[in-house]
Amino acid sequence: MSTIKLGNPAVVGLSGFGLTTLLLQFHNLGWCGLGPIVAMAFIFGGLAQLIAGFMEQKTGNNFGFAAFSTYGAFWIGLGIIWLLNYFKVYTSSTTDVGFYLVGFTLLTLIFWIGSLFIHAAMSITFTTLALGFILLDLAHFGFPEVTTLAAIVLIICAFSAWYMMASIVINDVAGREILKTGKPWIKKTSKLL
């Protein structure tokens, strides 16, 4: 039996998710251009999250495996859409991107349900993520005025993801619980047979 302590891949996944989400919202608020977000979409939001997801699979964490792999693929896919638009290989309309977002909204709602059984910080992250996706869906289907509200909600989501990352890192190095993540919003029942 190995006594080597392994790192928690969630710290990388949550870091990448939070940073890329935060940068995109800065863009959505008109504070920065798309260049930094494209770079992060491929590297930190995309590749790093995919790696974190694959590492979560090795720990037996289906939620982390599915979530990090899904959002890693989301960011890489979005980066490809932006590049295809930029180079005029295939220009996606606002509605095209809207349908892309709707697909990920539906997946997010599945993760949101799962998050309710984990802890409060996870529930807050996925509640704000689901709400942010819904608002972005609306923005892409004729209600662009909700983009600012979506950006604010998703900035909260990004900081919530970073809080979870910080709780894992700080609690580990401190050897005690300094940052609490809260109780699950829905209590688990007995294990499946």
C-alpha positions as CSV (number, residue, x, y, z in Angstrom):
1,M,0.0,0.0,0.0
2,S,1.4,3.4,-1.0
3,T,1.9,6.1,1.6
4,I,2.6,8.8,-0.9
5,K,0.1,11.7,-0.6
6,L,-1.3,12.7,-3.9
7,G,-2.5,16.3,-4.7
8,N,-6.1,17.1,-5.2
9,P,-6.7,17.7,-9.0
10,A,-9.7,20.0,-8.1
11,V,-7.3,22.8,-7.2
12,V,-6.1,23.1,-10.8
13,G,-9.6,22.6,-12.2
14,L,-11.2,25.2,-10.0
15,S,-8.3,27.6,-10.6
16,G,-8.7,27.3,-14.4
17,F,-12.4,27.4,-14.3
18,G,-12.5,30.5,-12.1
19,L,-9.8,32.5,-13.9
20,T,-11.2,31.8,-17.4
21,T,-14.8,32.6,-16.3
22,L,-13.6,35.8,-14.6
23,L,-11.7,37.0,-17.7
24,L,-14.6,36.3,-20.0
25,Q,-16.8,38.4,-17.8
26,F,-14.3,41.3,-17.9
27,H,-14.6,41.0,-21.7
28,N,-18.5,40.9,-21.5
29,L,-18.4,44.1,-19.4
30,G,-16.2,45.8,-22.0
31,W,-13.1,46.0,-19.8
32,C,-10.7,43.9,-22.0
33,G,-10.4,42.4,-25.4
34,L,-10.9,38.8,-26.4
35,G,-7.2,37.9,-26.8
36,P,-6.4,36.9,-23.2
37,I,-9.6,34.9,-23.0
38,V,-8.8,32.9,-26.1
39,A,-5.4,32.1,-24.7
40,M,-6.9,31.0,-21.4
41,A,-9.7,29.1,-23.1
42,F,-7.1,26.8,-24.6
43,I,-4.6,26.5,-21.8
44,F,-6.1,27.1,-18.3
45,G,-9.8,26.8,-18.9
46,G,-9.4,24.0,-21.4
47,L,-6.3,21.9,-21.2
48,A,-5.7,22.3,-17.4
49,Q,-9.4,21.5,-16.7
50,L,-9.3,18.4,-18.9
51,I,-6.2,17.2,-17.2
52,A,-7.8,17.8,-13.8
53,G,-10.9,15.9,-14.9
54,F,-8.9,12.9,-16.1
55,M,-7.0,13.0,-12.7
56,E,-10.4,13.1,-10.8
57,Q,-11.4,9.9,-12.7
58,K,-8.4,8.2,-11.1
59,T,-9.6,9.2,-7.7
60,G,-13.0,7.8,-8.3
61,N,-14.7,11.2,-8.2
62,N,-17.4,11.0,-11.0
63,F,-18.6,14.5,-10.3
64,G,-15.2,16.1,-10.6
65,F,-14.3,13.9,-13.6
66,A,-17.5,14.8,-15.5
67,A,-17.5,18.5,-14.5
68,F,-13.9,19.4,-15.1
69,S,-13.8,17.4,-18.4
70,T,-17.0,19.0,-19.6
71,Y,-16.0,22.6,-18.9
72,G,-12.5,22.0,-20.2
73,A,-14.1,20.9,-23.5
74,F,-16.5,23.9,-23.3
75,W,-13.6,26.3,-23.2
76,I,-11.6,24.6,-25.9
77,G,-14.7,24.5,-28.1
78,L,-15.5,28.2,-27.4
79,G,-11.9,29.1,-28.3
80,I,-12.2,27.2,-31.6
81,I,-15.5,29.0,-32.4
82,W,-13.7,32.4,-31.8
83,L,-10.7,31.4,-34.0
84,L,-13.0,30.1,-36.8
85,N,-14.9,33.5,-36.6
86,Y,-11.6,35.5,-36.6
87,F,-10.1,33.7,-39.5
88,K,-13.5,33.6,-41.3
89,V,-13.3,29.8,-41.7
90,Y,-16.9,29.5,-40.5
91,T,-18.6,32.5,-38.9
92,S,-21.0,31.5,-36.1
93,S,-23.9,33.8,-35.6
94,T,-25.1,34.9,-32.2
95,T,-27.8,32.3,-32.4
96,D,-25.3,29.6,-33.3
97,V,-23.3,30.5,-30.2
98,G,-26.6,30.6,-28.3
99,F,-27.4,27.0,-29.1
100,Y,-23.9,26.0,-28.1
101,L,-24.6,27.7,-24.7
102,V,-28.0,26.1,-24.4
103,G,-26.4,22.7,-24.6
104,F,-24.0,23.5,-21.9
105,T,-26.8,25.1,-19.8
106,L,-28.6,21.7,-19.9
107,L,-25.4,19.9,-18.8
108,T,-24.9,22.5,-16.1
109,L,-28.4,21.9,-14.7
110,I,-27.4,18.2,-14.2
111,F,-24.3,19.2,-12.3
112,W,-26.3,21.8,-10.3
113,I,-28.5,18.9,-9.0
114,G,-25.4,16.9,-8.1
115,S,-23.9,19.9,-6.4
116,L,-26.8,20.1,-3.9
117,F,-25.5,16.9,-2.3
118,I,-21.9,18.0,-1.9
119,H,-21.5,21.2,0.1
120,A,-22.8,24.8,0.1
121,A,-19.8,26.3,-1.7
122,M,-20.3,23.8,-4.6
123,S,-24.1,24.6,-4.6
124,I,-23.4,28.3,-4.8
125,T,-20.9,27.8,-7.6
126,F,-23.3,25.7,-9.7
127,T,-26.3,27.9,-8.9
128,T,-24.6,31.0,-10.1
129,L,-23.1,29.1,-13.1
130,A,-26.6,27.8,-14.1
131,L,-28.1,31.3,-13.7
132,G,-25.3,32.8,-15.7
133,F,-25.7,30.4,-18.5
134,I,-29.4,31.0,-18.6
135,L,-28.8,34.7,-18.8
136,L,-26.2,34.3,-21.6
137,D,-28.7,32.1,-23.5
138,L,-31.2,34.9,-23.3
139,A,-28.6,37.4,-24.4
140,H,-27.8,35.4,-27.5
141,F,-31.5,34.9,-28.4
142,G,-32.6,38.6,-28.5
143,F,-32.1,40.1,-25.0
144,P,-28.5,41.4,-25.1
145,E,-29.3,43.8,-22.2
146,V,-29.0,40.9,-19.8
147,T,-25.3,40.4,-20.6
148,T,-24.2,42.8,-17.9
149,L,-26.3,40.9,-15.3
150,A,-24.9,37.6,-16.6
151,A,-21.4,38.9,-16.2
152,I,-22.0,40.0,-12.6
153,V,-23.5,36.6,-11.7
154,L,-20.6,34.7,-13.4
155,I,-18.0,36.9,-11.6
156,I,-19.6,35.6,-8.3
157,C,-19.4,32.1,-9.7
158,A,-15.7,32.5,-10.5
159,F,-15.0,33.8,-7.0
160,S,-17.0,30.9,-5.5
161,A,-14.9,28.4,-7.5
162,W,-11.7,30.1,-6.3
163,Y,-13.0,30.0,-2.7
164,M,-13.4,26.2,-3.0
165,M,-9.9,26.0,-4.4
166,A,-8.6,28.2,-1.6
167,S,-10.3,26.1,1.0
168,I,-8.6,22.9,-0.3
169,V,-5.2,24.5,-0.5
170,I,-5.3,26.6,2.7
171,N,-6.9,23.9,4.8
172,D,-4.4,21.3,3.6
173,V,-1.3,23.4,4.3
174,A,-2.7,24.6,7.7
175,G,-3.6,21.1,8.7
176,R,-7.0,22.2,9.9
177,E,-10.2,23.7,8.5
178,I,-9.8,27.4,8.2
179,L,-12.1,28.0,5.2
180,K,-15.4,26.2,5.6
181,T,-17.4,25.0,2.6
182,G,-20.7,24.5,4.4
183,K,-23.1,21.6,4.6
184,P,-24.9,20.1,1.6
185,W,-28.1,21.8,0.7
186,I,-29.7,18.3,0.3
187,K,-28.7,15.5,2.7
188,K,-27.5,12.3,1.2
189,T,-29.5,9.2,1.8
190,S,-28.2,5.6,2.1
191,K,-25.7,4.2,-0.4
192,L,-27.1,2.5,-3.5
193,L,-27.0,-1.3,-3.3
